[in-house]
Amino acid sequence: MILVVSVTAAVGAAVFGMVQDRIGAIKTLAITLSIWTVAILIACMATEKVHLWIAANFVGVAMGATGSAGRALVGQFSPRGRSGEFLGLWGMAHKLATCIGAVTFGVVTHLSGNNYRVALLSCAVFFIGGLVLLWRVDEKRGRLAAKIDADIPV
């Protein structure tokens, strides 16, 4: 399954790179967060192995697409000459989110009496919350701010 997720992640990154070029990073990230949510719902409702394989393919596509679109957006919002700072901060935020997600999954698993379906649903809450917050991001304004900041001498 790890191999399947890795292959579909590569496919997701490539395909959604082209999608992002056409519709922008914010809309692409919104689609990927929706795919993550669908994958979780499929996994939570799974009654057969094939359902988990389907969910794994969705996870792979979403993982590759989210990673590439997220990095691209941070790159767009980075003023010239400061992309290392911005991508470093993004990387740290990414690691923090991973920790928070893992701890939340573990706590919910424990509190629910080892019910992994409930724990998975807690992950969906994060993706839906991210989707809600994402709609508040103005991609054009972020690119403009990066350009203006790049023109200001440090």
Secondary structure, 3 states (H helix, E strand, C coil): CHHHHHHHHHHHHHHHHHHHHHHCHHHHHHHHHHHHHHHHHHHHHCCCHHHHHHHHHHHHHHHHHHHHHHHHHHHHHCCCCCHHHHHHHHHHHHHHHHHHHHHHHHHHHHHCCCCHHHHHHHHHHHHHHHHHHHCCCCHHHHHHHHHHHHHCCC
